[in-house]
Amino acid sequence: MPKGMNLSGLSQLQLNAIARQLNERPRKTLGFHTPAEMFSECVASTG
């Protein structure tokens, strides 16, 4: 998605799908882990 894209025309289902796609995409800055994996690790370590 381009920066500054107007998201007001999208439904909540579409926004949820976009968020899921972004959170399941491996990131170089996270050692090629996904944000979702890193979040789960963080939550597990605080319990």
N, C-alpha and C positions, 0 to 999 in steps of 0.2 A: 504494500500500500504506500502511496506517495505521502510524504510529510505534508501536514496541513490539510489532509483530505477531510471533507465534511462527512461525519458519521451519522448525522441526524436522520438521514433517510434509510438507515439500516434497522432491521428488526432486532430484538434482543437475541433471538436465535442466531442470527448472522453474527452479531457481536460476540456471542459466546463461542462460536466456531472459530472466529478470528483469534480470540484470546487463547483457545485451546491449541491452535496451530502454532502460535508464538511461543507458548509455554512448553511445547513438546519438541521444539527445534533446538538441537545441540548448539552450544555457543563456544567459540574458541576461548573467550575470556573465562569460561567456567571449566576449562580443561575438557571441552567437548562433551560435557554433561548438559542436561536440559535444565532450565530454571525450575521445572517441577521436581526434578530429582534433587537438586540442591535445596529446595524448600523442604522436601520431605526429610532429608538428612538433618537439616537444621532443627526441625520440629522434633525429630526422634532423639536428638542429642540433648534437648532441654527437658525431656520427660523423665 
